[in-house]
Amino acid sequence: MAAVTADQTTQGQARGTAQATAGGPDGPAGADVAQQAAFDAAVAADERIEPRDWMPDAYRASLVRQMAQHAHSEIIGMQPEANWISRAPSLRRKAILMAKVQDEAGHGLYLYSAAETLGTSREEMLDKLHAGRQRYSSIFNYPTLTWADVGAIGWLVDGAAITNQVPLCRCSYGPYARAMVRICKEESFHQRQGYELLLTLGRGTPGQRAMAQDAVNRWWWPSLMMFGPPDDASAHSAQSMTWKIKRHSNDELRQRFVDICVPQAEALGLTLPDPDLRWNEERGHHDFGAIDWTEFQEVLKGNGPCNEQRLTQRRRAHEEGAWVRDAAASYALKHPAPTRHAHAPAHITEAPHTEMHQAEMHTPPNAEATA
């Protein structure tokens, strides 16, 4: 049995107070009102909602949708970079890229596990992905045409992911927030890997510099689309912010990302492909050009350059891995894990936060904080 957390205790106390206010838990209506009031109070107080706590059905559904999409994105996102493992220009680059792809697989597993705490099985989420009934990030439907694309993905795509995901470490749902702490630390390494790769190419031959610039030209606008549609066209953003699943709107995060990338691009000696990009002294932010939201919608509908390829490969991998899942299930039946005594120590410790981990999480390239 899991230990009751302080957040759960606080919410339980709030629930009791709310029930008394609502006339007690005896009647269904009174119970509903009391539970809703306890939930609202916990969210307002910045407390964590845990799996055993009562939550509105819509809150649960919104979390499942977001976490499933996030997990699918990590798994699908392995494909465009894994395509370059065998063609990496050096053993060092090959090892770095293999480690990164492995990290992404782990991120997907963390997130599927977090989503399962809400009563949705991993099998159900994967079935919906394969049937096209759950989405993954539109960014992974673009091809990686050159080695420089690996750098552009690391710098721009992972940079956008960090900008979006660091606030999720304070998500109101506990399992999601805790999973994001480790994910963000690892993503910060990925961003630095991409930045360093582009920096190396930028200091190379004219052909290498041109390749780096071409990759940035192709990945810049899709990276801005990663934050989702504009606030006035977003179906879920406002409610997610009310529930404190998200802490910032799509447009706020997109602006933050642009402001971070401009000085980094200057340090790399690369040009961001936007003639309207300029500093606005009055706003204290960079103005940038209009995003082609028609392209974004077409990719979401399945009409992107690699939509069909990505899902076909995912389905094939799932089918070819069925024997592994069956073997693991059979082994688990024959060799059940020993039951730990309720009072026995778990002997599970978290790896210490080294100075390098802290620096990587909070100090991105060019000393521009992404958090």
C-alpha positions as CSV (number, residue, x, y, z in Angstrom):
1,M,0.0,0.0,0.0
2,A,1.4,3.4,-0.9
3,A,2.0,5.8,1.8
4,V,-0.5,8.7,2.2
5,T,1.2,11.9,1.1
6,A,1.0,15.2,2.8
7,D,-1.0,16.5,-0.2
8,Q,-3.5,13.7,0.1
9,T,-3.9,14.4,3.8
10,T,-4.5,18.1,3.2
11,Q,-6.9,17.3,0.5
12,G,-8.7,14.8,2.8
13,Q,-9.0,17.5,5.4
14,A,-10.3,20.0,2.8
15,R,-12.8,17.4,1.6
16,G,-14.1,16.9,5.2
17,T,-14.5,20.7,5.6
18,A,-16.2,21.0,2.2
19,Q,-18.6,18.1,3.1
20,A,-19.6,19.8,6.3
21,T,-20.2,23.0,4.4
22,A,-22.2,21.2,1.7
23,G,-24.5,19.5,4.3
24,G,-22.6,16.3,4.7
25,P,-21.7,13.3,2.4
26,D,-25.0,11.4,2.9
27,G,-26.7,12.5,-0.3
28,P,-25.1,12.0,-3.8
29,A,-25.4,15.7,-4.6
30,G,-23.8,16.7,-1.3
31,A,-20.9,14.2,-1.9
32,D,-20.4,15.6,-5.4
33,V,-20.3,19.2,-4.3
34,A,-18.0,18.4,-1.3
35,Q,-15.5,16.4,-3.5
36,Q,-15.5,19.1,-6.1
37,A,-14.9,21.7,-3.5
38,A,-12.0,19.7,-1.9
39,F,-10.5,19.3,-5.4
40,D,-10.8,23.0,-6.2
41,A,-9.3,23.9,-2.9
42,A,-6.3,21.6,-3.4
43,V,-5.6,23.0,-6.8
44,A,-6.0,26.6,-5.7
45,A,-3.5,25.9,-2.8
46,D,-0.9,24.4,-5.3
47,E,-1.2,21.0,-3.7
48,R,-0.7,17.8,-5.7
49,I,-3.6,15.7,-6.8
50,E,-2.6,12.0,-6.4
51,P,-4.1,8.9,-8.1
52,R,-6.3,8.0,-5.1
53,D,-7.7,11.5,-4.7
54,W,-11.1,12.3,-6.1
55,M,-10.9,14.3,-9.3
56,P,-13.5,15.4,-11.9
57,D,-13.9,13.1,-14.9
58,A,-12.9,16.0,-17.3
59,Y,-9.7,16.6,-15.3
60,R,-8.8,12.9,-15.6
61,A,-9.7,12.8,-19.3
62,S,-7.6,15.9,-20.0
63,L,-4.6,14.4,-18.2
64,V,-4.9,11.1,-20.1
65,R,-5.1,13.0,-23.4
66,Q,-2.0,15.2,-22.7
67,M,0.1,12.4,-21.1
68,A,-0.7,9.9,-23.9
69,Q,0.1,12.5,-26.5
70,H,3.4,13.3,-24.7
71,A,4.3,9.6,-24.4
72,H,3.5,8.9,-28.0
73,S,5.6,11.9,-29.1
74,E,8.6,10.5,-27.2
75,I,8.3,7.1,-28.8
76,I,7.6,8.3,-32.4
77,G,10.3,10.9,-31.9
78,M,12.9,8.2,-31.8
79,Q,12.4,7.4,-35.5
80,P,13.8,10.5,-37.3
81,E,17.0,10.5,-35.2
82,A,17.5,6.7,-35.1
83,N,17.6,6.9,-38.9
84,W,21.1,8.6,-38.5
85,I,22.7,6.3,-35.9
86,S,24.3,4.1,-38.5
87,R,25.5,7.2,-40.5
88,A,26.9,9.3,-37.7
89,P,30.2,10.8,-38.8
90,S,32.2,9.5,-35.8
91,L,32.1,6.9,-33.0
92,R,31.6,9.7,-30.5
93,R,28.6,11.1,-32.4
94,K,27.2,7.6,-32.7
95,A,27.4,7.0,-29.0
96,I,25.8,10.4,-28.2
97,L,22.9,9.8,-30.6
98,M,22.3,6.2,-29.3
99,A,22.2,7.5,-25.7
100,K,19.7,10.2,-26.7
101,V,17.4,7.8,-28.5
102,Q,17.5,5.5,-25.5
103,D,16.6,8.4,-23.3
104,E,13.5,9.1,-25.4
105,A,12.4,5.5,-25.0
106,G,12.7,5.9,-21.3
107,H,10.7,9.1,-21.3
108,G,7.9,7.4,-23.1
109,L,7.8,4.6,-20.5
110,Y,7.8,7.1,-17.6
111,L,4.8,8.9,-19.2
112,Y,2.8,5.8,-20.1
113,S,3.3,4.7,-16.4
114,A,2.1,8.0,-15.1
115,A,-1.0,7.9,-17.4
116,E,-1.7,4.3,-16.2
117,T,-2.2,5.7,-12.7
118,L,-5.4,7.2,-14.0
119,G,-6.9,3.9,-14.9
120,T,-6.0,3.9,-18.7
121,S,-3.9,0.9,-19.7
122,R,-0.8,1.2,-21.9
123,E,-2.3,-1.2,-24.4
124,E,-5.4,1.0,-24.8
125,M,-3.2,4.1,-25.4
126,L,-1.1,2.3,-28.0
127,D,-4.1,0.9,-29.7
128,K,-5.6,4.4,-30.0
129,L,-2.2,5.7,-31.4
130,H,-2.0,3.0,-34.0
131,A,-5.7,3.6,-35.0
132,G,-5.0,7.3,-35.3
133,R,-7.4,8.2,-32.5
134,Q,-4.6,9.7,-30.3
135,R,-2.0,12.2,-31.6
136,Y,1.7,12.8,-31.2
137,S,3.6,16.0,-31.7
138,S,3.3,17.3,-35.3
139,I,7.1,18.0,-35.3
140,F,7.9,14.4,-35.8
141,N,6.2,14.2,-39.2
142,Y,9.1,16.1,-40.8
143,P,12.0,14.2,-42.4
144,T,15.7,14.3,-41.3
145,L,17.4,15.0,-44.6
146,T,21.0,15.6,-43.5
147,W,23.2,15.0,-40.5
148,A,22.7,18.7,-39.5
149,D,19.1,17.9,-38.9
150,V,20.1,15.9,-35.8
151,G,21.7,19.1,-34.5
152,A,18.7,21.3,-35.4
153,I,16.3,18.8,-33.6
154,G,18.5,18.9,-30.5
155,W,18.7,22.7,-30.4
156,L,15.3,23.7,-31.6
157,V,12.9,20.8,-31.0
158,D,14.4,19.7,-27.7
159,G,14.8,23.4,-26.7
160,A,11.1,23.9,-27.4
161,A,10.3,20.8,-25.5
162,I,12.2,22.1,-22.4
163,T,10.5,25.5,-22.6
164,N,7.2,23.7,-22.6
165,Q,8.0,21.0,-20.1
166,V,9.9,22.7,-17.3
167,P,6.6,24.3,-16.0
168,L,5.1,20.8,-16.1
169,C,7.4,19.9,-13.2
170,R,4.8,21.9,-11.2
171,C,1.8,20.3,-12.7
172,S,-1.1,19.7,-10.3
173,Y,-1.1,16.0,-11.0
174,G,1.7,14.4,-8.9
175,P,2.8,11.4,-11.1
176,Y,3.1,13.6,-14.2
177,A,5.0,16.3,-12.3
178,R,7.4,13.9,-10.8
179,A,8.1,12.2,-14.1
180,M,8.8,15.5,-15.7
181,V,11.7,16.3,-13.3
182,R,13.9,13.6,-14.7
183,I,12.7,14.1,-18.3
184,C,13.6,17.8,-18.2
185,K,17.1,17.0,-16.9
186,E,17.8,14.6,-19.7
187,E,16.2,16.8,-22.3
188,S,18.6,19.6,-21.3
189,F,21.5,17.3,-22.3
190,H,19.8,16.7,-25.6
191,Q,19.5,20.4,-26.3
192,R,23.2,20.9,-25.5
193,Q,24.2,18.1,-27.8
194,G,22.3,19.6,-30.7
195,Y,23.7,23.1,-30.0
196,E,27.3,21.7,-29.8
197,L,26.7,19.8,-33.1
198,L,25.5,22.9,-34.9
199,L,28.4,25.0,-33.4
200,T,30.9,22.5,-34.8
201,L,29.3,22.5,-38.2
202,G,29.2,26.3,-38.1
203,R,32.9,26.4,-37.6
204,G,33.6,23.9,-40.4
205,T,33.8,24.1,-44.1
206,P,31.5,26.4,-46.2
207,G,29.5,23.2,-47.1
208,Q,29.0,22.3,-43.4
209,R,27.9,25.8,-42.5
210,A,25.4,25.8,-45.4
211,M,24.1,22.4,-44.2
212,A,23.6,23.7,-40.7
213,Q,21.8,26.8,-42.0
214,D,19.6,24.7,-44.2
215,A,18.6,22.5,-41.3
216,V,17.7,25.5,-39.2
217,N,15.6,27.0,-42.0
218,R,13.5,23.8,-42.2
219,W,13.1,23.2,-38.5
220,W,12.5,26.7,-37.2
221,W,8.8,27.1,-38.1
222,P,7.7,23.6,-37.2
223,S,9.4,24.1,-33.8
224,L,7.3,27.2,-33.2
225,M,4.2,25.1,-34.0
226,M,5.1,22.7,-31.3
227,F,3.6,24.9,-28.6
228,G,0.1,24.4,-30.2
229,P,-2.3,26.7,-31.8
230,P,-2.7,30.4,-30.8
231,D,-4.4,30.9,-27.4
232,D,-7.7,32.1,-29.0
233,A,-7.8,28.9,-31.1
234,S,-6.7,26.4,-28.4
235,A,-9.5,24.0,-27.3
236,H,-7.8,22.9,-24.1
237,S,-5.2,25.5,-23.0
238,A,-7.5,27.7,-20.8
239,Q,-9.0,24.8,-18.9
240,S,-5.6,23.1,-18.4
241,M,-4.3,26.4,-16.9
242,T,-7.3,26.6,-14.6
243,W,-6.6,23.1,-13.3
244,K,-2.8,24.0,-13.2
245,I,-1.9,21.1,-15.4
246,K,-0.3,23.8,-17.5
247,R,1.2,27.0,-16.0
248,H,1.5,29.2,-19.1
249,S,-0.4,29.6,-22.3
250,N,0.7,28.4,-25.7
251,D,1.6,32.0,-26.9
252,E,3.5,32.8,-23.7
253,L,5.7,29.7,-24.1
254,R,6.2,30.4,-27.8
255,Q,7.3,34.0,-27.1
256,R,9.7,32.7,-24.4
257,F,11.2,30.2,-26.8
258,V,11.8,32.9,-29.5
259,D,13.4,35.2,-27.0
260,I,15.8,32.4,-25.9
261,C,16.7,31.3,-29.4
262,V,17.6,34.7,-31.0
263,P,20.9,35.2,-29.0
264,Q,21.7,31.6,-29.3
265,A,21.4,31.8,-33.1
266,E,23.7,34.8,-33.1
267,A,26.3,32.8,-31.0
268,L,26.1,30.0,-33.5
269,G,26.5,32.3,-36.5
270,L,23.2,31.1,-37.9
271,T,20.2,33.1,-39.2
272,L,16.7,32.4,-38.1
273,P,14.5,32.3,-41.3
274,D,12.1,35.1,-40.4
275,P,12.5,38.5,-42.0
276,D,10.0,40.0,-39.5
277,L,12.1,38.9,-36.5
278,R,13.2,42.0,-34.5
279,W,13.5,43.3,-30.9
280,N,10.5,45.3,-29.7
281,E,11.8,47.7,-27.1
282,E,8.3,48.6,-26.0
283,R,7.2,45.0,-25.4
284,G,10.5,43.8,-24.1
285,H,10.3,40.8,-26.5
286,H,11.1,39.9,-30.0
287,D,8.4,40.3,-32.6
288,F,8.2,37.4,-35.1
289,G,6.4,36.6,-38.3
290,A,3.1,34.9,-38.9
291,I,3.0,31.1,-38.5
292,D,1.4,29.0,-41.3
293,W,-1.3,27.4,-39.2
294,T,-2.8,25.8,-42.4
295,E,0.4,23.7,-42.6
296,F,0.0,22.8,-38.9
297,Q,-3.6,21.7,-39.4
298,E,-2.7,19.6,-42.4
299,V,0.0,17.8,-40.6
300,L,-2.4,17.1,-37.7
301,K,-4.8,15.7,-40.2
302,G,-2.2,13.2,-41.3
303,N,-1.1,15.0,-44.5
304,G,2.5,15.8,-43.4
305,P,5.6,14.7,-45.2
306,C,6.1,11.6,-42.9
307,N,2.8,10.9,-41.1
308,E,2.1,7.6,-42.9
309,Q,5.7,6.5,-42.6
310,R,5.9,7.2,-38.9
311,L,2.7,5.3,-38.0
312,T,3.4,2.4,-40.3
313,Q,6.8,1.9,-38.7
314,R,5.3,2.2,-35.2
315,R,2.7,-0.4,-36.0
316,R,5.2,-2.8,-37.5
317,A,7.5,-2.4,-34.5
318,H,4.6,-3.1,-32.1
319,E,3.6,-6.2,-34.0
320,E,7.2,-7.6,-34.3
321,G,7.7,-7.0,-30.6
322,A,4.6,-9.1,-29.6
323,W,6.7,-12.2,-28.8
324,V,8.8,-10.2,-26.3
325,R,5.7,-9.0,-24.5
326,D,4.3,-12.5,-24.4
327,A,7.6,-13.9,-23.1
328,A,7.8,-11.3,-20.4
329,A,4.2,-12.0,-19.3
330,S,4.9,-15.7,-19.3
331,Y,8.0,-15.3,-17.2
332,A,6.2,-13.1,-14.7
333,L,3.6,-15.8,-14.2
334,K,6.2,-18.4,-13.6
335,H,8.4,-16.2,-11.4
336,P,6.2,-13.9,-9.4
337,A,8.1,-11.1,-7.6
338,P,8.5,-11.7,-3.9
339,T,6.0,-9.8,-1.7
340,R,7.7,-7.2,0.5
341,H,6.6,-7.0,4.1
342,A,4.6,-3.9,4.8
343,H,7.1,-2.7,7.4
344,A,10.3,-3.7,5.5
345,P,12.4,-0.8,4.0
346,A,12.0,-0.3,0.3
347,H,15.8,0.3,-0.2
348,I,15.0,2.6,-3.1
349,T,17.0,5.8,-3.2
350,E,17.0,8.6,-5.8
351,A,20.3,9.3,-7.6
352,P,21.9,12.5,-6.1
353,H,21.5,15.7,-8.0
354,T,25.1,16.4,-9.1
355,E,26.3,19.9,-9.9
356,M,26.4,18.9,-13.6
357,H,22.7,17.8,-13.5
358,Q,21.7,21.1,-12.0
359,A,23.8,23.1,-14.4
360,E,22.5,21.2,-17.4
361,M,18.9,21.7,-16.3
362,H,19.1,25.4,-15.6
363,T,21.9,26.7,-17.8
364,P,21.3,26.1,-21.5
365,P,23.6,27.2,-24.3
366,N,24.6,30.9,-24.2
367,A,23.5,31.1,-20.5
368,E,19.9,31.8,-21.5
369,A,17.7,30.1,-18.9
370,T,15.0,28.0,-20.5
371,A,13.0,27.6,-17.3
